[in-house]
Amino acid sequence: MDEGGTVAAMRVGIRLIQYLGSPSDVVDLAVHAENCGIDEVWVPHAPFMSSAWAVTSAIAARTERITIGSIGTNPYTTDPSEIAAYLATLDLLSHGRAALGLGLHTEEMVRWLGYDPDDLPERLRSSVAAVRALLRGETVTEPNGRYTWGDECRLRFEPFRPDPPIYVAGFGAELLRLGGAVGDGVMPMATPPESVGKLTIDIHEGATAAGRDGADLEVVACAWLSIGSPDGPATHRLRQMVATFGPYLEERALATLGLAPADFSEIRRLVDAGRLDDAAASVTRDMLRLALVGTAEEAGERILALRDAGVTNVSLGGALGDDPHEAIHLVGKVIAPMCRGA
């Protein structure tokens, strides 16, 4: 709530995955999102996927107002020196519209490359500190002991801002508390949206333990959206996403819908065997409720409940809709006004 005791408006963003089209198609969708009045656009950053850093730079060149960020940028395949240079460069290109979602989509993605993510909380904490120091123009020789750097470790150009926002993105209570402690905000998965109230408790506990005011934090709830017919292409893409990422969702989030990690055991086996279509066909109707499915108005009603859980921003990704262009139009013209109280 704001100082007057009324419920504050939420900012509304979208996440654009590469399955929505070519890199040029994704940039076009981001431009369309800005024209539809959407506040933020995020591009997932993951190994072996089309480069989020290239795509966000192209978006910066084609837009004027919308906030732009990569989400899932991780401190294993990209160390803080690269992350700081990327964030500062994007902020220059966009004239102060850049943001960063630092974290992992799944731990398996970095294990593919031989990294052990067991030290993820400590590595994220060190990375946030190092990136912020570099953006302030400091030389960073020992970023919390996680990296061996020397006296030459500083940016060779002046950032547009010393403090573009850094959000912590990830699963589990430990990372949510870390985000509350060190992030400008936190990006919890809202899968399903009704689970977020439990997750924000961890975020605010982390802020309190660090001596911070949790009311100052941005909480960006990352939901899956599928506007379209039950048998349409969006539902097919959503089934594939639920099959791929459902096995990694938190037990307490799944329990909101009466689900449990064991319900995804066979689906995960099929995915690991490369049988994604079979895995998608095994996704149940209850599992689809992890996402916002149905009309724009129905999605908007479920999103509105997030405000009472302390959510300040909602980021809608995944399939989006049978026609992503039309779905983005509906997000901007139907869902966003609902979230803003218009």
BALOBA-1460 file (C-alpha; in Angstrom, 3 decimals):
// residues 342
<rec num="1" residu="m" x="0.000" y="0.000" z="0.000"/>
<rec num="2" residu="d" x="1.081" y="3.590" z="-0.473"/>
<rec num="3" residu="e" x="1.289" y="6.204" z="2.285"/>
<rec num="4" residu="g" x="-2.396" y="6.978" z="1.915"/>
<rec num="5" residu="g" x="-3.364" y="3.392" z="2.669"/>
<rec num="6" residu="t" x="-4.534" y="2.576" z="-0.858"/>
<rec num="7" residu="v" x="-3.259" y="-0.355" z="-2.875"/>
<rec num="8" residu="a" x="-0.417" y="0.798" z="-5.132"/>
<rec num="9" residu="a" x="-0.481" y="0.198" z="-8.875"/>
<rec num="10" residu="m" x="1.716" y="-2.554" z="-10.238"/>
<rec num="11" residu="r" x="4.120" y="-2.168" z="-13.123"/>
<rec num="12" residu="v" x="3.577" y="-4.690" z="-15.901"/>
<rec num="13" residu="g" x="6.262" y="-6.321" z="-18.019"/>
<rec num="14" residu="i" x="6.729" y="-9.197" z="-20.415"/>
<rec num="15" residu="r" x="9.454" y="-11.809" z="-20.868"/>
<rec num="16" residu="l" x="10.242" y="-12.688" z="-24.470"/>
<rec num="17" residu="i" x="11.615" y="-16.197" z="-25.050"/>
<rec num="18" residu="q" x="13.360" y="-17.209" z="-28.250"/>
<rec num="19" residu="y" x="10.566" y="-19.654" z="-29.171"/>
<rec num="20" residu="l" x="8.394" y="-16.673" z="-30.064"/>
<rec num="21" residu="g" x="10.438" y="-16.160" z="-33.228"/>
<rec num="22" residu="s" x="13.773" y="-15.033" z="-34.592"/>
<rec num="23" residu="p" x="15.847" y="-12.423" z="-32.740"/>
<rec num="24" residu="s" x="14.400" y="-9.805" z="-35.080"/>
<rec num="25" residu="d" x="10.883" y="-11.043" z="-34.286"/>
<rec num="26" residu="v" x="11.593" y="-10.734" z="-30.559"/>
<rec num="27" residu="v" x="12.849" y="-7.167" z="-31.012"/>
<rec num="28" residu="d" x="9.698" y="-6.331" z="-32.995"/>
<rec num="29" residu="l" x="7.558" y="-7.753" z="-30.165"/>
<rec num="30" residu="a" x="9.422" y="-5.570" z="-27.657"/>
<rec num="31" residu="v" x="8.740" y="-2.473" z="-29.769"/>
<rec num="32" residu="h" x="5.086" y="-3.510" z="-29.942"/>
<rec num="33" residu="a" x="5.042" y="-3.896" z="-26.143"/>
<rec num="34" residu="e" x="6.292" y="-0.339" z="-25.716"/>
<rec num="35" residu="n" x="3.656" y="0.935" z="-28.129"/>
<rec num="36" residu="c" x="0.994" y="-0.911" z="-26.109"/>
<rec num="37" residu="g" x="2.011" y="0.861" z="-22.900"/>
<rec num="38" residu="i" x="3.824" y="-2.040" z="-21.208"/>
<rec num="39" residu="d" x="6.425" y="-0.935" z="-18.661"/>
<rec num="40" residu="e" x="9.211" y="-3.531" z="-18.894"/>
<rec num="41" residu="v" x="10.611" y="-6.129" z="-21.270"/>
<rec num="42" residu="w" x="12.909" y="-8.947" z="-20.136"/>
<rec num="43" residu="v" x="14.861" y="-11.429" z="-22.246"/>
<rec num="44" residu="p" x="15.985" y="-14.726" z="-20.660"/>
<rec num="45" residu="h" x="19.739" y="-15.286" z="-20.640"/>
<rec num="46" residu="a" x="20.734" y="-18.964" z="-20.772"/>
<rec num="47" residu="p" x="23.529" y="-21.153" z="-22.180"/>
<rec num="48" residu="f" x="23.134" y="-22.205" z="-25.808"/>
<rec num="49" residu="m" x="20.123" y="-19.945" z="-26.373"/>
<rec num="50" residu="s" x="20.080" y="-16.867" z="-28.608"/>
<rec num="51" residu="s" x="22.060" y="-14.118" z="-26.916"/>
<rec num="52" residu="a" x="19.948" y="-12.038" z="-24.537"/>
<rec num="53" residu="w" x="22.682" y="-9.426" z="-24.438"/>
<rec num="54" residu="a" x="22.570" y="-8.917" z="-28.212"/>
<rec num="55" residu="v" x="18.766" y="-8.898" z="-28.262"/>
<rec num="56" residu="t" x="18.409" y="-6.402" z="-25.392"/>
<rec num="57" residu="s" x="20.921" y="-4.101" z="-27.097"/>
<rec num="58" residu="a" x="18.862" y="-4.212" z="-30.281"/>
<rec num="59" residu="i" x="15.719" y="-3.471" z="-28.269"/>
<rec num="60" residu="a" x="17.435" y="-0.450" z="-26.713"/>
<rec num="61" residu="a" x="18.127" y="0.933" z="-30.188"/>
<rec num="62" residu="r" x="14.478" y="0.563" z="-31.253"/>
<rec num="63" residu="t" x="12.669" y="1.857" z="-28.134"/>
<rec num="64" residu="e" x="12.509" y="5.056" z="-26.109"/>
<rec num="65" residu="r" x="10.634" y="4.432" z="-22.861"/>
<rec num="66" residu="i" x="10.407" y="0.804" z="-21.806"/>
<rec num="67" residu="t" x="12.734" y="-0.697" z="-19.175"/>
<rec num="68" residu="i" x="14.983" y="-3.410" z="-20.651"/>
<rec num="69" residu="g" x="16.737" y="-6.257" z="-18.881"/>
<rec num="70" residu="s" x="18.173" y="-9.732" z="-19.169"/>
<rec num="71" residu="i" x="16.919" y="-12.274" z="-16.633"/>
<rec num="72" residu="g" x="18.787" y="-15.377" z="-15.549"/>
<rec num="73" residu="t" x="22.223" y="-13.895" z="-16.201"/>
<rec num="74" residu="n" x="24.389" y="-16.167" z="-14.100"/>
<rec num="75" residu="p" x="27.750" y="-15.653" z="-12.320"/>
<rec num="76" residu="y" x="29.244" y="-18.917" z="-13.617"/>
<rec num="77" residu="t" x="29.296" y="-18.593" z="-17.400"/>
<rec num="78" residu="t" x="29.578" y="-14.783" z="-17.101"/>
<rec num="79" residu="d" x="31.677" y="-13.319" z="-14.324"/>
<rec num="80" residu="p" x="31.040" y="-9.920" z="-12.694"/>
<rec num="81" residu="s" x="33.459" y="-8.080" z="-14.976"/>
<rec num="82" residu="e" x="31.401" y="-9.040" z="-18.038"/>
<rec num="83" residu="i" x="28.084" y="-8.528" z="-16.276"/>
<rec num="84" residu="a" x="29.044" y="-5.020" z="-15.136"/>
<rec num="85" residu="a" x="30.271" y="-4.068" z="-18.619"/>
<rec num="86" residu="y" x="27.065" y="-5.400" z="-20.198"/>
<rec num="87" residu="l" x="24.761" y="-3.623" z="-17.752"/>
<rec num="88" residu="a" x="26.635" y="-0.332" z="-18.036"/>
<rec num="89" residu="t" x="26.708" y="-0.536" z="-21.848"/>
<rec num="90" residu="l" x="22.997" y="-1.346" z="-22.096"/>
<rec num="91" residu="d" x="22.265" y="1.566" z="-19.771"/>
<rec num="92" residu="l" x="24.238" y="3.875" z="-22.046"/>
<rec num="93" residu="l" x="22.490" y="2.568" z="-25.159"/>
<rec num="94" residu="s" x="19.055" y="2.953" z="-23.559"/>
<rec num="95" residu="h" x="19.773" y="6.268" z="-21.806"/>
<rec num="96" residu="g" x="19.131" y="4.884" z="-18.331"/>
<rec num="97" residu="r" x="16.549" y="2.147" z="-18.950"/>
<rec num="98" residu="a" x="18.610" y="-0.981" z="-18.196"/>
<rec num="99" residu="a" x="17.997" y="-3.527" z="-15.436"/>
<rec num="100" residu="l" x="19.503" y="-6.896" z="-14.557"/>
<rec num="101" residu="g" x="17.989" y="-10.142" z="-13.278"/>
<rec num="102" residu="l" x="20.938" y="-12.034" z="-11.776"/>
<rec num="103" residu="g" x="20.452" y="-15.737" z="-11.085"/>
<rec num="104" residu="l" x="19.728" y="-19.112" z="-12.681"/>
<rec num="105" residu="h" x="16.810" y="-20.605" z="-14.576"/>
<rec num="106" residu="t" x="17.821" y="-24.078" z="-13.387"/>
<rec num="107" residu="e" x="20.995" y="-25.413" z="-11.799"/>
<rec num="108" residu="e" x="21.180" y="-28.082" z="-14.497"/>
<rec num="109" residu="m" x="22.038" y="-25.484" z="-17.126"/>
<rec num="110" residu="v" x="25.386" y="-24.637" z="-15.525"/>
<rec num="111" residu="r" x="26.061" y="-28.259" z="-14.613"/>
<rec num="112" residu="w" x="26.002" y="-28.992" z="-18.369"/>
<rec num="113" residu="l" x="29.131" y="-26.857" z="-18.561"/>
<rec num="114" residu="g" x="30.922" y="-28.472" z="-15.637"/>
<rec num="115" residu="y" x="30.098" y="-25.892" z="-12.948"/>
<rec num="116" residu="d" x="28.962" y="-26.881" z="-9.458"/>
<rec num="117" residu="p" x="26.226" y="-24.438" z="-8.387"/>
<rec num="118" residu="d" x="26.308" y="-25.477" z="-4.725"/>
<rec num="119" residu="d" x="27.931" y="-22.132" z="-3.878"/>
<rec num="120" residu="l" x="25.274" y="-20.132" z="-5.769"/>
<rec num="121" residu="p" x="24.113" y="-17.922" z="-2.846"/>
<rec num="122" residu="e" x="27.666" y="-16.856" z="-1.976"/>
<rec num="123" residu="r" x="28.566" y="-16.350" z="-5.628"/>
<rec num="124" residu="l" x="25.456" y="-14.234" z="-6.244"/>
<rec num="125" residu="r" x="26.184" y="-12.106" z="-3.186"/>
<rec num="126" residu="s" x="29.764" y="-11.520" z="-4.348"/>
<rec num="127" residu="s" x="28.666" y="-10.774" z="-7.896"/>
<rec num="128" residu="v" x="26.115" y="-8.158" z="-6.834"/>
<rec num="129" residu="a" x="28.753" y="-6.439" z="-4.700"/>
<rec num="130" residu="a" x="31.391" y="-6.531" z="-7.455"/>
<rec num="131" residu="v" x="29.069" y="-5.273" z="-10.207"/>
<rec num="132" residu="r" x="27.870" y="-2.391" z="-8.054"/>
<rec num="133" residu="a" x="31.430" y="-1.401" z="-7.123"/>
<rec num="134" residu="l" x="32.548" y="-1.459" z="-10.764"/>
<rec num="135" residu="l" x="29.584" y="0.694" z="-11.791"/>
<rec num="136" residu="r" x="30.558" y="3.212" z="-9.109"/>
<rec num="137" residu="g" x="33.967" y="3.510" z="-10.775"/>
<rec num="138" residu="e" x="35.865" y="1.545" z="-8.145"/>
<rec num="139" residu="t" x="38.763" y="-0.837" z="-8.621"/>
<rec num="140" residu="v" x="37.728" y="-4.259" z="-7.334"/>
<rec num="141" residu="t" x="40.588" y="-6.515" z="-6.261"/>
<rec num="142" residu="e" x="38.824" y="-8.975" z="-3.954"/>
<rec num="143" residu="p" x="35.066" y="-9.250" z="-4.583"/>
<rec num="144" residu="n" x="34.240" y="-10.976" z="-1.301"/>
<rec num="145" residu="g" x="36.914" y="-13.580" z="-1.923"/>
<rec num="146" residu="r" x="35.028" y="-15.383" z="-4.717"/>
<rec num="147" residu="y" x="37.286" y="-14.180" z="-7.537"/>
<rec num="148" residu="t" x="41.020" y="-13.516" z="-7.842"/>
<rec num="149" residu="w" x="41.321" y="-10.069" z="-9.320"/>
<rec num="150" residu="g" x="44.185" y="-7.565" z="-9.462"/>
<rec num="151" residu="d" x="44.697" y="-3.816" z="-9.423"/>
<rec num="152" residu="e" x="43.611" y="-3.419" z="-13.071"/>
<rec num="153" residu="c" x="40.048" y="-4.577" z="-12.402"/>
<rec num="154" residu="r" x="37.933" y="-1.517" z="-13.138"/>
<rec num="155" residu="l" x="35.673" y="-0.308" z="-15.950"/>
<rec num="156" residu="r" x="37.410" y="1.631" z="-18.712"/>
<rec num="157" residu="f" x="34.351" y="3.785" z="-19.480"/>
<rec num="158" residu="e" x="31.892" y="5.900" z="-17.516"/>
<rec num="159" residu="p" x="28.443" y="4.357" z="-16.951"/>
<rec num="160" residu="f" x="25.278" y="6.326" z="-17.621"/>
<rec num="161" residu="r" x="24.208" y="5.639" z="-14.012"/>
<rec num="162" residu="p" x="26.176" y="4.237" z="-11.079"/>
<rec num="163" residu="d" x="23.177" y="2.268" z="-9.849"/>
<rec num="164" residu="p" x="20.958" y="0.597" z="-12.472"/>
<rec num="165" residu="p" x="18.710" y="-1.870" z="-10.624"/>
<rec num="166" residu="i" x="19.946" y="-5.384" z="-9.936"/>
<rec num="167" residu="y" x="17.323" y="-7.996" z="-9.090"/>
<rec num="168" residu="v" x="18.060" y="-11.451" z="-7.688"/>
<rec num="169" residu="a" x="16.235" y="-14.192" z="-9.600"/>
<rec num="170" residu="g" x="16.003" y="-17.768" z="-8.411"/>
<rec num="171" residu="f" x="14.172" y="-20.542" z="-6.627"/>
<rec num="172" residu="g" x="14.081" y="-21.383" z="-2.940"/>
<rec num="173" residu="a" x="13.937" y="-19.632" z="0.405"/>
<rec num="174" residu="e" x="17.698" y="-19.057" z="0.611"/>
<rec num="175" residu="l" x="17.904" y="-17.126" z="-2.646"/>
<rec num="176" residu="l" x="14.723" y="-15.182" z="-1.894"/>
<rec num="177" residu="r" x="16.193" y="-14.076" z="1.440"/>
<rec num="178" residu="l" x="19.439" y="-13.185" z="-0.319"/>
<rec num="179" residu="g" x="17.497" y="-11.020" z="-2.754"/>
<rec num="180" residu="g" x="15.852" y="-9.239" z="0.145"/>
<rec num="181" residu="a" x="19.250" y="-8.664" z="1.703"/>
<rec num="182" residu="v" x="21.296" y="-7.435" z="-1.287"/>
<rec num="183" residu="g" x="19.050" y="-6.819" z="-4.305"/>
<rec num="184" residu="d" x="17.268" y="-3.711" z="-5.479"/>
<rec num="185" residu="g" x="14.509" y="-6.221" z="-5.960"/>
<rec num="186" residu="v" x="13.730" y="-9.906" z="-6.252"/>
<rec num="187" residu="m" x="12.222" y="-11.896" z="-9.122"/>
<rec num="188" residu="p" x="10.365" y="-14.914" z="-7.662"/>
<rec num="189" residu="m" x="8.554" y="-17.353" z="-9.922"/>
<rec num="190" residu="a" x="4.797" y="-16.843" z="-9.644"/>
<rec num="191" residu="t" x="3.999" y="-20.402" z="-10.694"/>
<rec num="192" residu="p" x="1.225" y="-20.352" z="-9.662"/>
<rec num="193" residu="p" x="0.558" y="-16.686" z="-8.814"/>
<rec num="194" residu="e" x="-1.303" y="-17.772" z="-5.670"/>
<rec num="195" residu="s" x="1.978" y="-19.050" z="-4.151"/>
<rec num="196" residu="v" x="3.724" y="-15.698" z="-4.103"/>
<rec num="197" residu="g" x="2.398" y="-14.661" z="-0.684"/>
<rec num="198" residu="k" x="4.492" y="-17.439" z="0.876"/>
<rec num="199" residu="l" x="7.579" y="-16.385" z="-1.073"/>
<rec num="200" residu="t" x="7.441" y="-12.698" z="-0.166"/>
<rec num="201" residu="i" x="7.741" y="-13.660" z="3.509"/>
<rec num="202" residu="d" x="11.250" y="-14.941" z="2.779"/>
<rec num="203" residu="i" x="12.110" y="-11.795" z="0.836"/>
<rec num="204" residu="h" x="11.127" y="-9.521" z="3.704"/>
<rec num="205" residu="e" x="12.853" y="-11.725" z="6.267"/>
<rec num="206" residu="g" x="16.069" y="-11.337" z="4.281"/>
<rec num="207" residu="a" x="15.645" y="-7.581" z="4.127"/>
<rec num="208" residu="t" x="14.979" y="-7.320" z="7.861"/>
<rec num="209" residu="a" x="17.983" y="-9.475" z="8.748"/>
<rec num="210" residu="a" x="20.169" y="-7.162" z="6.646"/>
<rec num="211" residu="g" x="18.758" y="-4.047" z="8.336"/>
<rec num="212" residu="r" x="16.848" y="-2.964" z="5.244"/>
<rec num="213" residu="d" x="13.293" y="-1.731" z="4.798"/>
<rec num="214" residu="g" x="11.508" y="-4.384" z="2.756"/>
<rec num="215" residu="a" x="8.961" y="-1.794" z="1.648"/>
<rec num="216" residu="d" x="11.666" y="-0.263" z="-0.570"/>
<rec num="217" residu="l" x="12.221" y="-3.476" z="-2.525"/>
<rec num="218" residu="e" x="10.795" y="-4.222" z="-5.938"/>
<rec num="219" residu="v" x="9.128" y="-7.652" z="-6.039"/>
<rec num="220" residu="v" x="8.810" y="-8.742" z="-9.664"/>
<rec num="221" residu="a" x="6.535" y="-11.788" z="-9.849"/>
<rec num="222" residu="c" x="7.427" y="-13.857" z="-12.921"/>
<rec num="223" residu="a" x="4.327" y="-15.641" z="-14.214"/>
<rec num="224" residu="w" x="3.590" y="-17.771" z="-17.264"/>
<rec num="225" residu="l" x="0.830" y="-16.500" z="-19.537"/>
<rec num="226" residu="s" x="-1.195" y="-18.354" z="-22.182"/>
<rec num="227" residu="i" x="-4.083" y="-16.482" z="-23.808"/>
<rec num="228" residu="g" x="-5.866" y="-18.642" z="-26.336"/>
<rec num="229" residu="s" x="-7.886" y="-21.753" z="-27.014"/>
<rec num="230" residu="p" x="-7.356" y="-24.947" z="-24.976"/>
<rec num="231" residu="d" x="-6.054" y="-26.765" z="-28.054"/>
<rec num="232" residu="g" x="-4.195" y="-23.854" z="-29.629"/>
<rec num="233" residu="p" x="-0.462" y="-23.353" z="-30.201"/>
<rec num="234" residu="a" x="-0.040" y="-21.357" z="-26.981"/>
<rec num="235" residu="t" x="-1.318" y="-24.256" z="-24.880"/>
<rec num="236" residu="h" x="1.080" y="-26.608" z="-26.689"/>
<rec num="237" residu="r" x="4.025" y="-24.295" z="-25.971"/>
<rec num="238" residu="l" x="2.866" y="-23.930" z="-22.365"/>
<rec num="239" residu="r" x="2.743" y="-27.714" z="-21.937"/>
<rec num="240" residu="q" x="6.332" y="-27.892" z="-23.153"/>
<rec num="241" residu="m" x="7.409" y="-25.192" z="-20.681"/>
<rec num="242" residu="v" x="5.608" y="-26.834" z="-17.762"/>
<rec num="243" residu="a" x="7.223" y="-30.158" z="-18.662"/>
<rec num="244" residu="t" x="10.684" y="-28.572" z="-18.881"/>
<rec num="245" residu="f" x="10.612" y="-26.348" z="-15.801"/>
<rec num="246" residu="g" x="7.867" y="-27.849" z="-13.626"/>
<rec num="247" residu="p" x="10.233" y="-30.412" z="-12.043"/>
<rec num="248" residu="y" x="12.354" y="-27.543" z="-10.674"/>
<rec num="249" residu="l" x="9.550" y="-25.552" z="-9.043"/>
<rec num="250" residu="e" x="9.419" y="-25.228" z="-5.271"/>
<rec num="251" residu="e" x="7.470" y="-27.803" z="-3.305"/>
<rec num="252" residu="r" x="5.547" y="-25.147" z="-1.375"/>
<rec num="253" residu="a" x="4.579" y="-23.391" z="-4.621"/>
<rec num="254" residu="l" x="3.353" y="-26.631" z="-6.170"/>
<rec num="255" residu="a" x="1.398" y="-27.426" z="-3.001"/>
<rec num="256" residu="t" x="-0.746" y="-24.348" z="-3.648"/>
<rec num="257" residu="l" x="-2.417" y="-26.369" z="-6.408"/>
<rec num="258" residu="g" x="-2.269" y="-29.706" z="-4.599"/>
<rec num="259" residu="l" x="0.787" y="-30.784" z="-6.604"/>
<rec num="260" residu="a" x="4.110" y="-32.199" z="-5.444"/>
<rec num="261" residu="p" x="7.560" y="-32.710" z="-7.033"/>
<rec num="262" residu="a" x="6.814" y="-36.448" z="-7.292"/>
<rec num="263" residu="d" x="4.022" y="-35.639" z="-9.744"/>
<rec num="264" residu="f" x="6.692" y="-34.544" z="-12.237"/>
<rec num="265" residu="s" x="8.981" y="-37.574" z="-11.916"/>
<rec num="266" residu="e" x="7.825" y="-39.313" z="-15.088"/>
<rec num="267" residu="i" x="7.661" y="-36.003" z="-16.981"/>
<rec num="268" residu="r" x="11.253" y="-35.234" z="-16.032"/>
<rec num="269" residu="r" x="12.345" y="-38.707" z="-17.138"/>
<rec num="270" residu="l" x="10.770" y="-38.108" z="-20.547"/>
<rec num="271" residu="v" x="12.376" y="-34.667" z="-20.875"/>
<rec num="272" residu="d" x="15.794" y="-36.065" z="-19.925"/>
<rec num="273" residu="a" x="15.321" y="-38.750" z="-22.563"/>
<rec num="274" residu="g" x="14.700" y="-36.092" z="-25.210"/>
<rec num="275" residu="r" x="10.995" y="-36.963" z="-25.525"/>
<rec num="276" residu="l" x="9.639" y="-33.449" z="-25.006"/>
<rec num="277" residu="d" x="6.403" y="-34.010" z="-26.925"/>
<rec num="278" residu="d" x="5.604" y="-37.071" z="-24.803"/>
<rec num="279" residu="a" x="6.454" y="-35.118" z="-21.662"/>
<rec num="280" residu="a" x="4.203" y="-32.245" z="-22.751"/>
<rec num="281" residu="a" x="1.347" y="-34.667" z="-23.397"/>
<rec num="282" residu="s" x="1.701" y="-35.880" z="-19.794"/>
<rec num="283" residu="v" x="1.108" y="-32.409" z="-18.346"/>
<rec num="284" residu="t" x="-2.230" y="-32.437" z="-16.511"/>
<rec num="285" residu="r" x="-4.946" y="-29.799" z="-16.353"/>
<rec num="286" residu="d" x="-3.907" y="-28.987" z="-12.764"/>
<rec num="287" residu="m" x="-0.327" y="-28.468" z="-13.913"/>
<rec num="288" residu="l" x="-1.508" y="-25.963" z="-16.513"/>
<rec num="289" residu="r" x="-2.931" y="-23.913" z="-13.613"/>
<rec num="290" residu="l" x="0.673" y="-23.091" z="-12.747"/>
<rec num="291" residu="a" x="0.239" y="-20.501" z="-15.483"/>
<rec num="292" residu="l" x="-2.296" y="-17.785" z="-16.217"/>
<rec num="293" residu="v" x="-4.508" y="-19.566" z="-18.723"/>
<rec num="294" residu="g" x="-7.666" y="-18.266" z="-20.378"/>
<rec num="295" residu="t" x="-8.767" y="-14.780" z="-21.358"/>
<rec num="296" residu="a" x="-6.894" y="-11.570" z="-20.615"/>
<rec num="297" residu="e" x="-9.581" y="-10.605" z="-18.124"/>
<rec num="298" residu="e" x="-9.266" y="-13.945" z="-16.295"/>
<rec num="299" residu="a" x="-5.498" y="-13.556" z="-16.159"/>
<rec num="300" residu="g" x="-5.856" y="-10.029" z="-14.873"/>
<rec num="301" residu="e" x="-8.113" y="-11.107" z="-12.016"/>
<rec num="302" residu="r" x="-5.537" y="-13.653" z="-10.805"/>
<rec num="303" residu="i" x="-2.761" y="-11.067" z="-11.120"/>
<rec num="304" residu="l" x="-4.645" y="-8.517" z="-9.000"/>
<rec num="305" residu="a" x="-4.354" y="-10.818" z="-5.990"/>
<rec num="306" residu="l" x="-0.574" y="-10.403" z="-6.174"/>
<rec num="307" residu="r" x="-0.787" y="-6.791" z="-4.992"/>
<rec num="308" residu="d" x="-1.941" y="-7.891" z="-1.548"/>
<rec num="309" residu="a" x="1.123" y="-10.170" z="-1.378"/>
<rec num="310" residu="g" x="3.476" y="-7.201" z="-1.738"/>
<rec num="311" residu="v" x="4.188" y="-7.572" z="-5.457"/>
<rec num="312" residu="t" x="5.169" y="-4.311" z="-7.153"/>
<rec num="313" residu="n" x="5.780" y="-5.606" z="-10.680"/>
<rec num="314" residu="v" x="4.430" y="-8.548" z="-12.648"/>
<rec num="315" residu="s" x="6.401" y="-10.026" z="-15.545"/>
<rec num="316" residu="l" x="4.413" y="-12.199" z="-17.965"/>
<rec num="317" residu="g" x="6.301" y="-14.736" z="-20.050"/>
<rec num="318" residu="g" x="6.127" y="-18.135" z="-21.621"/>
<rec num="319" residu="a" x="3.777" y="-18.823" z="-24.497"/>
<rec num="320" residu="l" x="1.935" y="-15.469" z="-24.086"/>
<rec num="321" residu="g" x="-0.828" y="-16.464" z="-26.504"/>
<rec num="322" residu="d" x="-1.835" y="-18.196" z="-29.713"/>
<rec num="323" residu="d" x="-0.844" y="-14.954" z="-31.433"/>
<rec num="324" residu="p" x="1.979" y="-13.364" z="-29.366"/>
<rec num="325" residu="h" x="1.427" y="-9.997" z="-31.062"/>
<rec num="326" residu="e" x="-2.249" y="-9.976" z="-30.065"/>
<rec num="327" residu="a" x="-1.435" y="-11.311" z="-26.587"/>
<rec num="328" residu="i" x="0.959" y="-8.417" z="-25.985"/>
<rec num="329" residu="h" x="-1.753" y="-6.025" z="-27.164"/>
<rec num="330" residu="l" x="-4.126" y="-7.530" z="-24.586"/>
<rec num="331" residu="v" x="-1.492" y="-7.297" z="-21.848"/>
<rec num="332" residu="g" x="-1.061" y="-3.617" z="-22.593"/>
<rec num="333" residu="k" x="-4.687" y="-2.696" z="-23.138"/>
<rec num="334" residu="v" x="-6.512" y="-5.031" z="-20.726"/>
<rec num="335" residu="i" x="-4.211" y="-6.490" z="-18.064"/>
<rec num="336" residu="a" x="-1.993" y="-3.441" z="-17.471"/>
<rec num="337" residu="p" x="-4.932" y="-1.055" z="-16.849"/>
<rec num="338" residu="m" x="-6.389" y="-3.581" z="-14.386"/>
<rec num="339" residu="c" x="-3.067" y="-3.680" z="-12.518"/>
<rec num="340" residu="r" x="-2.881" y="0.098" z="-12.452"/>
<rec num="341" residu="g" x="-6.414" y="0.438" z="-11.156"/>
<rec num="342" residu="a" x="-7.638" y="2.133" z="-14.338"/>
